[in-house]
């Protein structure tokens, strides 16, 4: 199920004459986790003003509003430190594609260089071939806070000799071969293969058990078929 941030009008009237006859096609409306506004012209008095919007998280499973501008992913983040999860408030966050990367916005949070309500405390970007995360930990500082380089997190950097007491790995792969989950295990049958057979991914995903050092497939589960190697 996909979700999106959808701009919902707070007030749809001209603040000068009260008319609701405004030209607004939503094309310039860029929702953030805090809200958005769009410049419009009143068809009656001719004055230019802004309509303010709040942001609602909607499901795109069954319908898609005709004036939905873009698929800004919206998610309510639970408070993992709360004693009572059912009563804890949730924080609305948004992932918005920008020219310089993916902006992670959160309601009530921003950066020192943006207007209130439009800031972005986290940006994920690619710089000189390396993924990195830019953060702002001080709203009163124009400069970014810690910048975390993620080059060491590449799969190519993995040391196959690490964890020698866990020689097997089990992976869940999409139909195109992208690994979306991986676990390492000590034992082949009682650990790795058992874990693989207990998974319930989408029907078109593949599960493989491999020897970590050589990459040799020991067990493979494909849609509607199970192939057992070395058994």
C-alpha positions as a Markdown table, in Angstrom:
| # | Residue | x | y | z |
|---|---|---|---|---|
| 1 | Unk | 0.0 | 0.0 | 0.0 |
| 2 | Unk | 1.4 | 3.4 | -1.0 |
| 3 | Unk | 0.8 | 6.6 | 0.9 |
| 4 | Unk | 1.2 | 10.2 | -0.1 |
| 5 | Unk | 1.1 | 13.6 | 1.5 |
| 6 | Unk | -2.0 | 15.3 | 0.2 |
| 7 | Unk | -2.5 | 19.1 | 0.5 |
| 8 | Unk | -5.9 | 19.8 | 2.2 |
| 9 | Unk | -7.1 | 23.4 | 2.2 |
| 10 | Unk | -7.4 | 25.1 | 5.6 |
| 11 | Unk | -9.0 | 28.2 | 4.2 |
| 12 | Unk | -10.2 | 28.6 | 0.6 |
| 13 | Unk | -11.3 | 32.2 | 0.7 |
| 14 | Unk | -9.7 | 35.5 | -0.4 |
| 15 | Unk | -8.6 | 37.3 | 2.8 |
| 16 | Unk | -9.4 | 40.7 | 1.2 |
| 17 | Unk | -12.9 | 40.3 | -0.2 |
| 18 | Unk | -14.0 | 36.9 | 1.1 |
| 19 | Unk | -14.5 | 35.4 | -2.4 |
| 20 | Unk | -14.0 | 31.7 | -3.0 |
| 21 | Unk | -13.6 | 32.3 | -6.7 |
| 22 | Unk | -9.8 | 31.9 | -6.9 |
| 23 | Unk | -7.6 | 30.4 | -9.6 |
| 24 | Unk | -5.7 | 27.5 | -8.1 |
| 25 | Unk | -4.6 | 24.5 | -10.1 |
| 26 | Unk | -2.2 | 23.2 | -7.3 |
| 27 | Unk | 0.7 | 22.9 | -9.7 |
| 28 | Unk | 2.9 | 25.1 | -7.6 |
| 29 | Unk | 1.9 | 23.4 | -4.3 |
| 30 | Unk | 4.8 | 21.5 | -2.7 |
| 31 | Unk | 3.7 | 19.9 | 0.5 |
| 32 | Unk | 6.0 | 19.5 | 3.4 |
| 33 | Unk | 5.5 | 17.7 | 6.7 |
| 34 | Unk | 4.5 | 21.0 | 8.3 |
| 35 | Unk | 2.1 | 22.2 | 5.5 |
| 36 | Unk | 2.3 | 24.3 | 2.4 |
| 37 | Unk | 0.9 | 27.4 | 0.7 |
| 38 | Unk | 0.3 | 28.3 | -2.8 |
| 39 | Unk | 0.0 | 31.8 | -4.5 |
| 40 | Unk | -3.4 | 32.4 | -6.1 |
| 41 | Unk | -5.2 | 35.3 | -7.8 |
| 42 | Unk | -8.7 | 36.3 | -6.7 |
| 43 | Unk | -11.0 | 36.4 | -9.7 |
| 44 | Unk | -13.3 | 39.0 | -8.1 |
| 45 | Unk | -11.0 | 41.6 | -6.5 |
| 46 | Unk | -7.8 | 40.7 | -8.5 |
| 47 | Unk | -5.5 | 40.7 | -5.5 |
| 48 | Unk | -2.8 | 38.1 | -5.1 |
| 49 | Unk | -2.7 | 36.1 | -1.9 |
| 50 | Unk | -1.7 | 32.7 | -0.6 |
| 51 | Unk | -3.9 | 29.8 | 0.3 |
| 52 | Unk | -2.6 | 27.8 | 3.3 |
| 53 | Unk | -2.9 | 24.0 | 3.4 |
| 54 | Unk | -2.4 | 21.4 | 6.0 |
| 55 | Unk | -1.0 | 18.0 | 5.0 |
| 56 | Unk | -3.0 | 14.8 | 5.3 |
| 57 | Unk | -1.5 | 11.3 | 4.8 |
| 58 | Unk | -3.7 | 9.3 | 2.4 |
| 59 | Unk | -3.7 | 5.8 | 0.9 |
| 60 | Unk | -3.2 | 5.4 | -2.8 |
| 61 | Unk | -4.4 | 1.8 | -2.8 |
| 62 | Unk | -7.9 | 2.5 | -4.0 |
| 63 | Unk | -8.0 | 6.0 | -5.4 |
| 64 | Unk | -5.8 | 8.9 | -6.3 |
| 65 | Unk | -7.1 | 12.5 | -6.0 |
| 66 | Unk | -7.1 | 14.3 | -9.3 |
| 67 | Unk | -5.2 | 17.3 | -8.0 |
| 68 | Unk | -2.5 | 15.3 | -6.2 |
| 69 | Unk | 0.7 | 17.1 | -7.2 |
| 70 | Unk | 3.3 | 14.5 | -6.4 |
| 71 | Unk | 4.0 | 11.3 | -4.5 |
| 72 | Unk | 5.5 | 12.7 | -1.3 |
| 73 | Unk | 5.8 | 9.7 | 1.0 |
| 74 | Unk | 4.1 | 10.4 | 4.3 |
| 75 | Unk | 4.6 | 8.3 | 7.4 |
| 76 | Unk | 3.6 | 8.7 | 11.1 |
| 77 | Unk | 6.7 | 7.9 | 13.2 |
| 78 | Unk | 5.9 | 6.1 | 16.5 |
| 79 | Unk | 7.6 | 7.2 | 19.7 |
| 80 | Unk | 9.8 | 4.1 | 20.4 |
| 81 | Unk | 10.7 | 5.5 | 23.9 |
| 82 | Unk | 7.1 | 6.0 | 25.1 |
| 83 | Unk | 5.9 | 3.8 | 28.0 |
| 84 | Unk | 2.5 | 3.4 | 26.4 |
| 85 | Unk | 2.7 | 3.0 | 22.6 |
| 86 | Unk | -1.1 | 3.2 | 22.1 |
| 87 | Unk | -1.3 | 6.6 | 23.8 |
| 88 | Unk | 1.9 | 8.1 | 22.5 |
| 89 | Unk | 1.8 | 10.9 | 19.9 |
| 90 | Unk | 3.1 | 10.1 | 16.5 |
| 91 | Unk | 5.3 | 12.4 | 14.4 |
| 92 | Unk | 4.5 | 13.1 | 10.8 |
| 93 | Unk | 7.5 | 12.8 | 8.5 |
| 94 | Unk | 7.9 | 13.1 | 4.8 |
| 95 | Unk | 10.4 | 12.0 | 2.2 |
| 96 | Unk | 10.5 | 14.6 | -0.6 |
| 97 | Unk | 12.7 | 14.4 | -3.7 |
| 98 | Unk | 14.7 | 17.6 | -4.3 |
| 99 | Unk | 17.3 | 18.6 | -6.8 |
| 100 | Unk | 20.1 | 17.8 | -4.4 |
| 101 | Unk | 18.8 | 14.5 | -2.9 |
| 102 | Unk | 16.1 | 13.1 | -0.7 |
| 103 | Unk | 14.9 | 15.5 | 2.0 |
| 104 | Unk | 13.6 | 13.9 | 5.2 |
| 105 | Unk | 11.2 | 16.4 | 6.8 |
| 106 | Unk | 9.5 | 16.2 | 10.1 |
| 107 | Unk | 6.7 | 18.3 | 11.5 |
| 108 | Unk | 8.1 | 20.8 | 14.0 |
| 109 | Unk | 11.7 | 20.3 | 12.8 |
| 110 | Unk | 13.8 | 22.3 | 10.3 |
| 111 | Unk | 17.2 | 23.8 | 9.6 |
| 112 | Unk | 18.9 | 27.1 | 10.1 |
| 113 | Unk | 18.7 | 28.2 | 6.5 |
| 114 | Unk | 15.0 | 27.7 | 5.7 |
| 115 | Unk | 11.7 | 29.4 | 6.6 |
| 116 | Unk | 9.7 | 28.1 | 9.5 |
| 117 | Unk | 7.7 | 25.1 | 8.3 |
| 118 | Unk | 9.8 | 24.4 | 5.2 |
| 119 | Unk | 13.1 | 23.2 | 6.7 |
| 120 | Unk | 14.7 | 19.9 | 6.4 |
| 121 | Unk | 16.8 | 18.4 | 9.2 |
| 122 | Unk | 18.1 | 15.5 | 7.1 |
| 123 | Unk | 19.2 | 15.2 | 3.5 |
| 124 | Unk | 20.4 | 12.0 | 1.8 |
| 125 | Unk | 22.6 | 12.7 | -1.2 |
| 126 | Unk | 25.2 | 11.2 | -3.5 |
| 127 | Unk | 28.5 | 13.2 | -3.5 |
| 128 | Unk | 31.5 | 12.2 | -5.6 |
| 129 | Unk | 30.1 | 8.7 | -6.0 |
| 130 | Unk | 29.6 | 8.2 | -2.3 |
| 131 | Unk | 26.3 | 8.2 | -0.3 |
| 132 | Unk | 26.2 | 10.6 | 2.6 |
| 133 | Unk | 23.7 | 12.0 | 5.1 |
| 134 | Unk | 23.6 | 15.7 | 5.9 |
| 135 | Unk | 22.0 | 16.7 | 9.2 |
| 136 | Unk | 21.2 | 19.8 | 11.1 |
| 137 | Unk | 21.2 | 19.5 | 14.9 |
| 138 | Unk | 20.9 | 23.3 | 15.6 |
| 139 | Unk | 18.1 | 25.4 | 14.3 |
| 140 | Unk | 20.1 | 28.5 | 15.1 |
| 141 | Unk | 23.0 | 27.6 | 12.9 |
| 142 | Unk | 23.0 | 28.1 | 9.1 |
| 143 | Unk | 25.7 | 25.5 | 8.6 |
| 144 | Unk | 24.9 | 21.8 | 8.5 |
| 145 | Unk | 25.6 | 19.7 | 11.5 |
| 146 | Unk | 27.3 | 16.3 | 11.3 |
| 147 | Unk | 27.7 | 14.9 | 7.8 |
| 148 | Unk | 27.9 | 11.2 | 7.9 |
| 149 | Unk | 29.8 | 9.5 | 5.0 |
| 150 | Unk | 28.3 | 6.1 | 4.2 |
| 151 | Unk | 31.0 | 4.7 | 1.9 |
| 152 | Unk | 31.9 | 2.1 | 4.5 |
| 153 | Unk | 28.4 | 0.7 | 4.4 |
| 154 | Unk | 28.7 | -0.5 | 0.7 |
| 155 | Unk | 28.2 | -4.2 | 0.2 |
| 156 | Unk | 31.5 | -4.3 | -1.6 |
| 157 | Unk | 33.2 | -3.3 | 1.7 |
| 158 | Unk | 31.9 | -6.4 | 3.5 |
| 159 | Unk | 34.6 | -8.5 | 4.9 |
| 160 | Unk | 33.7 | -12.1 | 4.1 |
| 161 | Unk | 36.1 | -13.3 | 6.8 |
| 162 | Unk | 34.2 | -11.4 | 9.5 |
| 163 | Unk | 32.1 | -13.5 | 11.9 |
| 164 | Unk | 33.9 | -16.8 | 10.9 |
| 165 | Unk | 31.5 | -18.7 | 13.2 |
| 166 | Unk | 28.6 | -17.7 | 11.0 |
| 167 | Unk | 29.5 | -19.2 | 7.6 |
| 168 | Unk | 26.0 | -19.1 | 6.1 |
| 169 | Unk | 23.7 | -16.3 | 5.0 |
| 170 | Unk | 20.0 | -16.3 | 4.0 |
| 171 | Unk | 18.7 | -13.7 | 1.7 |
| 172 | Unk | 15.2 | -12.5 | 0.6 |
| 173 | Unk | 15.4 | -11.2 | -3.0 |
| 174 | Unk | 13.0 | -9.3 | -5.3 |
| 175 | Unk | 12.2 | -10.8 | -8.7 |
| 176 | Unk | 14.9 | -8.5 | -10.2 |
| 177 | Unk | 17.5 | -9.9 | -7.8 |
| 178 | Unk | 17.7 | -7.0 | -5.3 |
| 179 | Unk | 18.5 | -8.2 | -1.8 |
| 180 | Unk | 16.0 | -6.7 | 0.7 |
| 181 | Unk | 16.9 | -8.7 | 3.7 |
| 182 | Unk | 19.9 | -10.8 | 4.8 |
| 183 | Unk | 20.7 | -12.8 | 8.0 |
| 184 | Unk | 23.9 | -14.7 | 8.9 |
| 185 | Unk | 23.8 | -18.1 | 10.7 |
| 186 | Unk | 26.1 | -20.6 | 12.3 |
| 187 | Unk | 24.3 | -23.8 | 11.2 |
| 188 | Unk | 23.0 | -24.7 | 7.7 |
| 189 | Unk | 20.0 | -26.8 | 8.4 |
| 190 | Unk | 18.9 | -25.9 | 11.9 |
| 191 | Unk | 19.5 | -22.2 | 11.5 |
| 192 | Unk | 19.8 | -20.8 | 7.9 |
| 193 | Unk | 17.4 | -23.2 | 6.1 |
| 194 | Unk | 14.9 | -23.2 | 8.9 |
| 195 | Unk | 14.8 | -19.4 | 8.9 |
| 196 | Unk | 14.4 | -19.3 | 5.1 |
| 197 | Unk | 11.5 | -21.7 | 5.2 |
| 198 | Unk | 9.7 | -19.7 | 7.9 |
| 199 | Unk | 9.7 | -16.5 | 5.9 |
| 200 | Unk | 6.5 | -15.3 | 4.1 |
| 201 | Unk | 7.6 | -12.7 | 1.5 |
| 202 | Unk | 5.5 | -11.7 | -1.4 |
| 203 | Unk | 4.8 | -14.7 | -3.7 |
| 204 | Unk | 7.2 | -13.6 | -6.4 |
| 205 | Unk | 10.2 | -13.1 | -4.2 |
| 206 | Unk | 13.1 | -15.6 | -3.9 |
| 207 | Unk | 14.9 | -16.8 | -0.8 |
| 208 | Unk | 18.4 | -18.2 | -1.0 |
| 209 | Unk | 20.8 | -19.7 | 1.5 |
| 210 | Unk | 24.4 | -19.3 | 0.6 |
| 211 | Unk | 27.9 | -20.0 | 1.9 |
| 212 | Unk | 29.2 | -16.5 | 2.7 |
| 213 | Unk | 32.8 | -17.0 | 1.7 |
| 214 | Unk | 32.2 | -18.7 | -1.7 |
| 215 | Unk | 28.7 | -17.6 | -2.5 |
| 216 | Unk | 27.7 | -21.2 | -3.2 |
| 217 | Unk | 23.9 | -21.7 | -3.1 |
| 218 | Unk | 22.9 | -24.3 | -0.5 |
| 219 | Unk | 19.1 | -23.9 | -0.6 |
| 220 | Unk | 16.7 | -21.9 | -2.8 |
| 221 | Unk | 13.0 | -21.2 | -2.5 |
| 222 | Unk | 11.2 | -19.8 | -5.6 |
| 223 | Unk | 7.5 | -19.1 | -6.1 |
| 224 | Unk | 5.6 | -22.4 | -6.1 |
| 225 | Unk | 8.7 | -24.4 | -6.2 |
| 226 | Unk | 11.5 | -25.4 | -3.8 |
| 227 | Unk | 14.9 | -26.4 | -5.0 |
| 228 | Unk | 17.2 | -28.1 | -2.5 |
| 229 | Unk | 20.9 | -28.2 | -3.2 |
| 230 | Unk | 23.4 | -30.5 | -1.6 |
| 231 | Unk | 20.6 | -32.5 | 0.1 |
